[in-house]
Amino acid sequence: MTDIVSLTNPGLIPLEAITTMGVSVKEGDTPIGFFGTGLKYAIAGLLRTSHKITIWRGLERYNFSAKPADVRGKEFGFVHMTSEAGDARLGFTTHLGAHWEMWQIFRELYANCLDEDGEMSLARIVPAEGQTTIWVTGEGFARAASERDLYFLKSKPLHHGANVDIHPGISLGVYYRGVLVNKLKNTATHTYNITSQMELTEDRTLKSDWWANYYIAGALAKCDDGPLLERVFSVKDSYEAGLGYQDIGETFGETILALAERKGAAAIPHSAVQAAEAWAQREVRIGELALTATERSEIDTAKAFLERIGYPVSAPILAVETLGPGIMGLAKNDKIYLARATLTRGGNYLIGTILEEHLHLTQEFRDESRAFQDFLIDLVVKFAREARGT
């Protein structure tokens, strides 16, 4: 692999953009950098990592080097720029951007190149009049250049969301307007490109992970591509498994519920199952089923038993195909909904489910609450004492 990379763009770079902090003269409304510091960061980082960098303004050559100097007993590598006019010490050192990694240095220079309608080559390009040419020599930068598709998206989206496009391929990063701006701790099943306005830090990373996660979760929640969602949520320990999902769409709810029923809820990211179950309960997603004579008889028998023990059920009882993984009954809108699985089990299980939902409606007990637990324990003790005549 060659260790020389050339970046060119039309026009001559202002010397102030090289030597002065805070000067940015980029055109357009989508550049990744607007702080006026990126080129200086890149120069400092390249020299710090033993790379060489030369900038040509047309046919004028500017070489950069680091020379040690003492400041109050501490040595710094001051950046120098050498040209036909002589040697000038610039107002920054190689310590600038000390935390930048090589991929960030490459990303900065290549983004600048793209913003100016320029080109990059893994070879030495001859400088030309009216053109800015940058030569970078060094193995690390050359490797990053050869892997540029990791840092700049080239694929076509599988799905366009309101704030995020979903691209194919697993990823360990989040992209903003096609440029990598964040690294992830867990691998994502797909690649996410944020298209909405986001605020970046001076090192071109997202200022807020929260907003990135929020936008990505929102794009998935409203995604209408069932197979894509199935691929995403078939992986339990992915980046997406750690997101929170709200205001989900029908495709998301249907896909997750079907996936959980097929593979088991434990095999699916809990956050997705939880959101789908909440959606199912809100929407009662499947219409009423026509009951068989046997199923109707089972319900009538259960209601008669409950009436005999002092809990007459007056709310309409409707049967649905499913209410979500593990959900057998639901009290909603003054009605009791039963999943088909509850009717299939029948007997005591059916009686208990109807009683539970009846108590939700009449006593306003919440699921898994201490008050509901105490009430049921008291009820069991009451019936036991009555059975024993004590």
TITIFI-476909 format. One line per 4 residues: number of its first residue (from 1); their letters; for each residue z, x, y of C-alpha. Coordinates in steps of 0.02 Angstrom, whole numbers, plus 32768, in hexadecimal, padded with zeros to 4 digits. Each point is the difference from the previous one (the first is absolute). Example, Ala and Ser with C-alpha at 12.3 -4.5 7.8 and 13.67 -1.06 7.14 Angstrom:
<pts>
1	as	8186/8267/7F1F | 7FDF/8045/80AC
</pts>
This chain:
<pts>
1	mtdi	8000/8000/8000 | 7FD2/8042/80AC | 8092/801C/8076 | 7F9F/7FE0/80A1
5	vslt	7FF5/7F53/804E | 7F9B/7FD4/809B | 8018/7F68/806D | 7F82/7FD8/8088
9	npgl	7FE8/7F78/8081 | 7F8D/7FE7/8094 | 8041/8033/80AB | 8075/808A/8038
13	iple	80BA/7FEE/7FE5 | 8063/8014/80A3 | 8068/809E/7FFE | 8094/7F99/803D
17	aitt	7FFA/7F9D/7F5C | 801D/80A5/7FA5 | 8081/8050/8071 | 8062/7F74/8051
21	mgvs	807A/7F88/7FAF | 7FE7/7F48/8026 | 7F45/8009/8024 | 7F99/7F83/7F9B
25	vkeg	7F4D/7FD5/802E | 7FCB/7FA0/7F65 | 7F83/7F73/8010 | 8006/7F58/7FA7
29	dtpi	808E/7F8E/7FCD | 8022/8038/7F4E | 802B/80BB/8003 | 8097/8030/7F98
33	gffg	8041/8075/8085 | 8021/7FD9/80B6 | 8094/806E/8029 | 7F9E/8097/803A
37	tglk	805E/8071/7F88 | 7FA2/7FF7/7F5B | 7F8B/8094/8018 | 8091/806D/8038
41	yaia	8064/7FCB/7F67 | 7F6C/802A/7F91 | 7FE4/80AC/804E | 80B9/802A/7FF0
45	gllr	8006/7FC3/7F4C | 7F66/8061/7FCD | 8041/80A3/8048 | 80AB/7FE1/7FB5
49	tshk	7FB0/7FF1/7F53 | 7F95/809D/8012 | 7F5D/7FA4/8024 | 7F81/8035/8081
53	itiw	7FB8/7F8C/8083 | 7F74/801B/807C | 7FC0/7F80/807E | 7F53/800E/804D
57	rgle	7FD7/7FA7/80A4 | 7F45/800B/7FF0 | 7FE8/80BC/7FEC | 80A9/802E/804C
61	rynf	8076/803E/7F78 | 80BD/7FE7/8002 | 8069/8053/7F7A | 80B5/7FD4/7FE0
65	sakp	808E/806C/7FC1 | 80BD/8005/7FFB | 805F/808E/8052 | 80BD/8015/7FF3
69	advr	806C/7FF7/809A | 80BC/7FFB/8018 | 8054/7F6E/8058 | 80BB/801A/8019
73	gkef	8010/8066/7F63 | 7F93/7F90/7F92 | 7F4F/802F/7FCF | 7F72/7F81/8011
77	gfvh	7F49/800C/7FD5 | 7FAA/7FD5/80A4 | 7F4F/7FBF/7FF3 | 7F7E/8069/8059
81	mtse	7F4E/7FD2/802C | 7F82/808E/8011 | 7F54/7FF2/804F | 7F8A/8068/806A
85	agda	8073/7FD9/8092 | 808F/8058/7FA9 | 809E/7FD5/7FA0 | 806F/7F70/8037
89	rlgf	80A9/7FCF/7FBA | 8007/7F42/7FF0 | 8099/7F96/801E | 802C/7FDD/7F4C
93	tthl	8031/805E/7F63 | 7FDC/7FF5/7F48 | 80A2/7F9E/7FF0 | 7FA8/7F69/804C
97	gahw	7FF0/7F7B/7F7A | 8062/806C/7F85 | 8011/7F6C/7F89 | 7F45/7FDC/7FF9
101	emwq	7FB1/8016/7F56 | 7F50/8041/7FE8 | 7FB8/7F53/7FDF | 8042/7FC9/80AA
105	ifre	7FB2/8096/8055 | 7F59/7FDC/7FAD | 800F/7F46/8026 | 8019/8025/80B9
109	lyan	7F67/806F/8012 | 7F90/7F93/7F95 | 8039/7F61/805B | 7FD6/8054/80A5
113	clde	7F56/802C/7FB9 | 7FDE/7F4E/7FC6 | 803E/7FB7/80A6 | 7F7F/806B/805B
117	dgem	7F71/7FD2/7F88 | 8004/80AD/7FB7 | 7FE3/804B/7F54 | 805B/8071/7F87
121	slar	7FB9/8081/7F8A | 804B/806F/7F7A | 7F9A/8090/8046 | 7FF1/8064/80A1
125	ivpa	7F97/7F9F/807D | 7FAA/8065/8087 | 8040/7FD1/80AF | 7F86/7FAD/8076
129	egqt	7FEF/7FD9/80B9 | 8050/7F5C/8034 | 8065/7FF6/7F5F | 80B5/8020/7FD1
133	tiwv	8012/8060/7F5D | 80A3/8025/7FA8 | 800F/807E/7F74 | 809A/7FFD/7F91
137	tgeg	8015/8083/7F7A | 8083/7FF2/7F78 | 8016/7FBC/7F51 | 807C/7F75/8029
141	fara	7F96/7FB0/8087 | 7F62/8011/7F98 | 8056/7FA8/7F6F | 8038/7F73/8071
145	aser	7F4E/7FF1/8042 | 7FBB/7FF3/7F50 | 807F/7F76/7FDD | 7FDE/7FA1/80A2
149	dlyf	7FE5/7F5B/7FA3 | 80BC/8002/7FDE | 8022/7FF9/80BA | 7F6C/7F9A/8040
153	lksk	7FCF/7F5E/7FA9 | 7F4C/7FEF/7FCA | 800E/7F6F/7F85 | 7FD4/7F4B/8023
157	plhh	8092/7F84/8004 | 801D/7F8B/7F6F | 8058/7F86/8074 | 800B/7FE9/80BD
161	ganv	80AB/7FC7/803B | 8037/7FCE/80AF | 804B/80AB/8023 | 7FD8/8065/7F63
165	dihp	7F68/8025/7F95 | 801F/801D/7F47 | 7F96/808A/7FB3 | 7FEA/8033/7F4A
169	gisl	805E/8091/7FB2 | 80B5/8032/7FEE | 804B/8059/8095 | 8097/8060/803C
173	gvyy	7FDC/7FDC/80B6 | 7FE2/7F79/8083 | 7F67/8007/8071 | 7FEB/7FC8/80B3
177	rgvl	7F4F/7FDA/8038 | 7FBF/8069/7F71 | 8071/8098/8019 | 8097/8030/7F97
181	vnkl	809E/7FEB/8068 | 808E/7FEE/7F83 | 8031/8042/7F56 | 8053/7F8C/7F81
185	knta	808E/8026/7F89 | 7FBB/7F8F/7F78 | 7F49/7FF3/7FCE | 7FA6/7F66/8041
189	thty	7F8C/7FA7/7F87 | 7F7E/7FF0/808B | 7FD9/8055/80A5 | 8033/7FA9/80A1
193	nits	7FAD/8017/80A9 | 805A/7FB3/8094 | 7F83/7FBC/807E | 807B/7FB2/807C
197	qmel	8042/8063/8094 | 808A/8078/7FC9 | 8069/807F/805E | 7FF7/80B3/7FC3
201	tedr	8076/8092/801B | 7FC1/80A0/804E | 7FDC/8048/7F53 | 7F8F/7F6A/7FDB
205	tlks	8073/7FAA/7F84 | 8032/7F4A/800E | 8093/7FE8/8073 | 803C/7F6B/7F9A
209	dwwa	7FF7/7FF7/7F43 | 8046/7F50/800E | 7F67/7FBC/8058 | 7F8B/8054/7F84
213	nyyi	805E/7FB3/7F6D | 8004/7F57/8058 | 7F45/7FFE/801E | 7FD6/803A/7F50
217	agal	8074/7F7F/7FB0 | 7FB2/7F7C/806F | 7F50/8031/7FCA | 8030/7FF1/7F49
221	akcd	805F/7F5D/801A | 7F64/7FAE/8049 | 7F81/8057/7F8F | 7F8F/7F84/7FA7
225	dgpl	7FC3/807C/7F7D | 8062/7FD4/7F62 | 7FC2/8092/7F94 | 802D/807B/808A
229	lerv	80B0/7FB7/800D | 8012/8008/7F43 | 7FD5/80B9/8003 | 807D/801F/808B
233	fsvk	8091/7FA6/7FB1 | 7FE6/8039/7F4E | 8053/80A4/8034 | 80BB/7FEB/8015
237	dsye	8031/80A6/8050 | 7F76/800A/8082 | 800B/800A/80BD | 7FD4/7F47/8008
241	aglg	8096/7FD5/7F91 | 8073/8036/808D | 7FB5/7F8D/8083 | 8044/7F56/8032
245	yqdi	7F8A/7F6B/7FF8 | 800D/7F66/806E | 7F8E/7F71/8030 | 7F95/801E/7F67
249	getf	7F5D/7FA7/7FDD | 7FD0/7F94/7F6C | 7F9E/808B/7FA9 | 8095/8075/8009
253	geti	8077/7F7C/7FBD | 7F8F/7FC6/7F74 | 7FD3/80B1/7FCB | 80B2/8041/7FFB
257	lala	8044/7F68/7FA3 | 7F75/800B/7F7F | 801B/80BC/7FED | 80BB/7FEA/7FEB
261	erkg	7FEA/7F79/7F7E | 7F86/806B/7F9F | 805B/80A7/800A | 80B0/7FC8/8025
265	aaai	8052/8000/80AB | 805B/80A4/7FD9 | 7F58/805B/7FF5 | 7FCC/7FCA/80B0
269	phsa	8045/8044/80A5 | 8098/7F96/8028 | 7FD1/7FEA/80B7 | 7F5B/7FAF/7FD0
273	vqaa	804D/7F8D/7F7C | 8088/7FCC/8078 | 7F81/7FD4/8086 | 7F93/7FA0/7F84
277	eawa	8094/7F9E/7FBD | 8038/7FD2/80B0 | 7F4F/7FC9/8027 | 7FF7/7F98/7F60
281	qrev	80A1/7FA9/802E | 7FC6/7FDE/80B1 | 7F54/7FC3/7FD0 | 8021/7FB4/7F53
285	rige	7F59/804E/7FDD | 7FC6/7F99/7F6A | 7FE4/7F45/800B | 8060/7F82/7F98
289	lalt	7FDB/7FFE/7F47 | 7FE0/7F63/7F9D | 8091/7FEE/7F85 | 7FEC/7FD4/7F4B
293	ater	8064/7F6F/7FBA | 8072/807C/7FA8 | 8021/8062/80A0 | 8024/7F62/8061
297	seid	8077/7FC8/7F77 | 805A/80AA/8008 | 8019/7FEC/80BC | 803E/7F4C/7FED
301	taka	807A/8036/7F79 | 8041/808D/806E | 8016/7F8C/8095 | 805B/7F7F/7F95
305	fler	8079/8086/7FC3 | 8022/803E/80B0 | 8021/7F4F/803A | 807F/7FE6/7F74
309	igyp	8062/809A/8036 | 8002/7FC9/80B5 | 7F67/8058/8049 | 7F76/7F7E/8015
313	vsap	7F5D/804E/803A | 7F9C/7F99/807C | 7F88/8085/8041 | 7F4D/7FFA/7FBE
317	ilav	7FE3/8081/7F75 | 7F55/8053/7FFF | 7FB9/807B/7F83 | 7F95/8096/8031
321	etlg	7FAA/8087/7F9C | 806E/808C/8045 | 8075/8028/808F | 7FF7/80BC/7FE7
325	pgim	8049/807B/7F83 | 80AC/7FC9/7FC6 | 8007/7F66/8070 | 801B/7F64/7F97
329	glak	802C/7F81/8085 | 7FF8/7FE6/80BC | 8051/7F87/8079 | 7F8E/7FE4/8096
333	ndki	7FDA/7F72/8078 | 807B/7F8B/7FA7 | 7FA2/8018/7F5C | 8023/805F/7F60
337	ylar	7F73/806C/7FBB | 8004/803B/7F4C | 7F94/808B/7FB8 | 7FA5/7FD2/7F60
341	atlt	8066/8083/7FA3 | 809D/7F9B/8027 | 7FB4/7F64/7FB1 | 7FCB/8066/7F69
345	rggn	80B3/803A/7FE1 | 8045/7F50/801C | 80AD/7FCD/7FC4 | 8098/8050/8051
349	ylig	7F94/807A/8063 | 7FA1/7F71/8051 | 80A2/7FA2/8025 | 804E/809A/804F
353	tile	7F68/8023/806C | 7FF7/7F4E/8041 | 80BB/8002/8024 | 7FF2/80A4/805F
357	ehlh	7F72/7FC3/806E | 805A/7F59/801A | 8098/805D/803F | 7F94/8068/8075
361	ltqe	7FC0/7F5E/804D | 80A2/7F9E/8006 | 8083/8088/801A | 7F8F/807C/805C
365	frde	8039/8091/7F93 | 7F99/809F/8010 | 7FC1/805C/7F66 | 8076/8087/7FBF
369	sraf	8084/7FD9/8084 | 80BB/8011/7FE0 | 801B/7F4B/8033 | 7F81/7FC5/7F7E
373	qdfl	804E/8070/7F7C | 80AF/7FBC/8023 | 7FC1/7F4E/7FF8 | 7FAD/8019/7F58
377	idlv	8099/8057/7FB7 | 806D/7F6F/8039 | 7F83/7F87/7FB3 | 8003/805A/7F58
381	vkfa	80BE/8002/7FFF | 8006/7F47/802E | 7F8C/7FCF/7F70 | 805E/8071/7F86
385	rear	80A6/7FB0/802D | 7FB8/7F52/7FF2 | 7FB8/8029/7F55 | 80AC/803D/7FC6
389	gt	805B/7F71/8054 | 806E/8078/8064
</pts>
